[in-house]
Structure formats: structure tokens, C-alpha cells
Amino acid sequence: MLLAVAGLDQKALEERTRLLASNDWAALPASDRGAFFFARKLSKTPWAIDEGDRSRLIAHFGRARALDVIWWASRCHYMTRVADGFQLPLERENVFAPTAPSSPTPGTK
């Protein structure tokens, strides 16, 4: 859903999803690979996150952006677990996509 919110069309979304699921991230920039490796480790073995993981993120992104990566990965994992636990369906449409401005109702400004 976040990829759709980021503005990717259906074809780009499918290509990106396939790339991420493949575990062959060699074509991606080193910073992207670092963020994905961190997110995967956080998902599978969160208790194993250590100072080395944080240091690698800081080396790629700086302190503030590394915190963004940690926060967003944590939030997304949490929301996925909540949605799965309550069996909440994802929205079928991108609710954040720009829409055409609505016409004013007759008799209103």
C-alpha cells in the first residue's frame, strides 16, 4: 500500500514487489539494500538488532534519516501485525491519490 501511496502505477508496483521478494537486491543502491536488510532482520529476528545494525544505517543515511528508517520499519511491521491479527483488509484504492476537483453544488460558492 505504501508503494501505491508513493505514486507507483500497477506495473511499477508489481516490478518493485517482485524485486523486493527476490532477495536479489544487487541492482539497488547500497543505502536501499542496507535499509531492506535492516527491515528484514527487524521482521524476522527483532531481538537480534544491535549497535552494528544501527551503525550501518547511520553510515548510509546519517543519524536523523537512520532514525526515520528504524521508525518506519517498526511502524510498518506493527501495522501489518495489527491488520493481520484483526484480519483487516487493505483498501482497494489509493485513498491518498489526487482526485479531480469536485464541481460546486448549484447554489453554493
C-alpha positions in Angstrom: 0.0 0.0 0.0 2.8 2.5 0.8 4.3 1.9 -2.7 1.0 2.8 -4.2 0.7 5.9 -2.0 4.2 6.8 -3.2 2.8 7.1 -6.7 3.8 3.9 -8.3 1.5 2.6 -11.0 0.3 -1.0 -11.1 3.2 -2.2 -13.4 5.9 -0.4 -11.3 4.3 -1.8 -8.1 4.4 -5.3 -9.4 8.0 -4.9 -10.6 9.1 -3.4 -7.2 7.3 -6.1 -5.3 8.9 -8.9 -7.4 12.3 -7.3 -6.9 11.9 -7.0 -3.1 10.6 -10.6 -2.8 13.5 -12.0 -4.8 16.2 -11.1 -2.2 18.5 -10.2 -5.2 18.9 -6.5 -4.4 22.3 -6.1 -6.1 20.9 -3.6 -8.6 19.7 -1.3 -5.8 21.8 1.5 -4.3 23.8 0.4 -1.2 21.7 2.6 1.1 18.5 0.9 -0.1 20.0 -2.6 0.4 21.0 -1.6 3.9 17.5 -0.4 4.7 16.0 -3.6 3.3 18.4 -5.8 5.2 17.6 -3.9 8.4 13.8 -4.2 7.8 14.1 -7.9 7.1 16.1 -8.5 10.2 13.7 -6.4 12.3 10.8 -8.5 10.9 12.4 -12.0 11.4 14.6 -11.5 14.5 13.9 -8.2 16.2 15.7 -9.3 19.3 18.9 -9.5 17.3 19.0 -5.8 16.3 22.2 -4.4 17.7 24.5 -1.4 17.6 26.2 -2.7 14.4 22.8 -2.6 12.6 22.2 1.0 13.8 25.7 2.0 12.9 25.3 0.7 9.3 22.1 2.7 8.9 23.8 5.8 10.3 26.7 5.3 7.8 24.2 5.2 4.9 21.7 7.8 6.0 23.1 9.9 8.8 21.6 9.9 12.3 18.3 11.6 11.6 17.5 9.6 8.4 18.6 6.3 10.1 16.0 7.1 12.8 13.4 7.5 10.1 14.3 4.1 8.7 14.1 2.5 12.1 10.8 4.2 12.9 9.1 3.5 9.6 10.2 -0.2 9.5 8.9 -0.6 13.1 5.6 1.1 12.4 5.0 -0.9 9.2 5.8 -4.2 11.0 3.5 -3.2 13.8 0.6 -2.1 11.5 1.0 -5.4 9.5 0.7 -7.4 12.6 -2.3 -5.5 13.9 -4.0 -5.8 10.5 -3.2 -9.5 10.3 -4.3 -10.1 13.9 -7.7 -8.4 13.3 -7.9 -9.7 9.7 -8.3 -6.2 8.4 -8.4 -5.9 4.6 -6.3 -3.4 2.8 -8.0 -0.6 0.9 -8.6 -1.5 -2.8 -7.9 2.1 -3.9 -5.2 4.5 -3.0 -7.1 6.9 -0.7 -4.3 9.4 -0.9 -4.3 9.6 -4.8 -5.1 13.1 -6.1 -8.6 13.3 -7.4 -10.2 15.7 -9.8 -11.7 18.8 -8.0 -15.4 18.4 -7.4 -17.8 20.7 -9.0 -19.6 23.1 -6.6 -23.1 22.2 -5.8 -25.5 24.5 -7.6 -26.5 27.5 -5.5 -23.2 27.4 -3.5 -20.0 29.3 -3.9 
